[in-house]
Amino acid sequence: MYKKIGFIIASTAFLAACSGTNDYTPAAGATGQSMYTASCASCHNGEFHHWELTAEEQNAEYIKKVISEGTMGMPAFPNIQDAELETLAKFVLENNAK
């Protein structure tokens, strides 16, 4: 019983830490790898297999929306925009489920 409660508390804390809004701002011309390392790796444990996108999700528009708006368990990154957003979306798609 206490293990289940502990698991629920730990899971909730983890999701709270990796949701909301993140104020990370990439440098102009940043690479997909550098943006991933600086802004994503801490929640994704540096591993690409966490993405495992469905066929419907494997498009740049979907990825850019998730990065910009976030999800229930992932923060929004409103400061990743324009060319850097395109670069990061491309990086995610190229490394999906690797």
C-alpha positions as CSV (number, residue, x, y, z in Angstrom):
1,M,0.0,0.0,0.0
2,Y,2.7,2.5,1.0
3,K,4.7,1.6,-2.1
4,K,1.8,2.5,-4.3
5,I,1.3,5.8,-2.6
6,G,5.0,6.5,-2.8
7,F,4.9,5.7,-6.5
8,I,2.0,8.0,-7.1
9,I,3.6,10.8,-5.3
10,A,6.9,10.4,-7.1
11,S,5.1,10.2,-10.5
12,T,3.1,13.3,-9.8
13,A,6.3,15.2,-8.7
14,F,8.1,14.1,-11.9
15,L,5.2,15.1,-14.2
16,A,4.9,18.5,-12.4
17,A,8.6,19.1,-12.9
18,C,8.3,18.3,-16.6
19,S,5.2,20.3,-17.4
20,G,4.1,23.9,-17.5
21,T,6.3,26.4,-19.4
22,N,10.0,26.4,-19.9
23,D,11.8,29.7,-20.6
24,Y,14.7,28.1,-22.4
25,T,15.8,30.3,-25.4
26,P,18.1,28.8,-27.9
27,A,20.9,30.7,-29.6
28,A,20.3,31.7,-33.1
29,G,21.3,28.9,-35.4
30,A,21.4,26.3,-32.7
31,T,21.5,22.7,-33.8
32,G,18.8,20.2,-33.0
33,Q,21.2,18.2,-30.9
34,S,22.3,21.2,-28.8
35,M,18.7,22.3,-28.2
36,Y,17.7,18.8,-27.3
37,T,20.6,18.5,-24.9
38,A,19.9,21.9,-23.3
39,S,16.1,21.7,-23.1
40,C,14.8,18.2,-23.5
41,A,17.3,15.7,-22.2
42,S,16.7,16.2,-18.5
43,C,13.1,14.9,-18.8
44,H,13.7,12.4,-21.6
45,N,16.8,11.0,-19.9
46,G,18.8,11.8,-23.0
47,E,17.2,8.9,-24.8
48,F,15.5,9.2,-28.2
49,H,13.3,6.1,-27.8
50,H,11.0,8.0,-25.6
51,W,9.5,9.6,-28.6
52,E,8.1,6.6,-30.5
53,L,5.7,8.7,-32.5
54,T,2.7,7.2,-34.2
55,A,2.4,7.5,-38.0
56,E,0.0,10.4,-37.5
57,E,2.4,12.2,-35.2
58,Q,5.4,11.8,-37.6
59,N,5.1,15.2,-39.2
60,A,6.8,18.6,-38.5
61,E,3.6,20.5,-37.8
62,Y,2.6,18.1,-35.0
63,I,6.1,18.2,-33.5
64,K,6.3,22.0,-33.6
65,K,2.9,22.2,-31.9
66,V,4.0,19.9,-29.1
67,I,7.2,21.9,-28.6
68,S,5.4,25.3,-28.6
69,E,2.3,24.3,-26.6
70,G,3.6,21.4,-24.5
71,T,1.5,18.4,-23.4
72,M,0.2,17.1,-20.1
73,G,3.6,15.8,-19.2
74,M,5.8,18.1,-21.2
75,P,6.4,21.8,-20.8
76,A,5.7,24.3,-23.5
77,F,8.8,26.0,-25.0
78,P,7.4,29.3,-26.3
79,N,10.9,30.8,-26.9
80,I,11.9,28.1,-29.5
81,Q,10.6,29.7,-32.6
82,D,11.2,30.1,-36.4
83,A,14.3,28.5,-37.8
84,E,15.2,26.9,-34.4
85,L,11.8,25.4,-34.1
86,E,12.1,23.9,-37.6
87,T,15.5,22.6,-36.8
88,L,14.4,20.9,-33.5
89,A,11.3,19.4,-35.2
90,K,13.5,18.0,-37.9
91,F,15.9,16.6,-35.3
92,V,13.0,14.9,-33.4
93,L,11.7,13.3,-36.6
94,E,15.1,12.1,-37.7
95,N,15.7,10.5,-34.3
96,N,12.3,9.1,-33.6
97,A,12.5,5.7,-31.8
98,K,16.2,5.3,-32.4
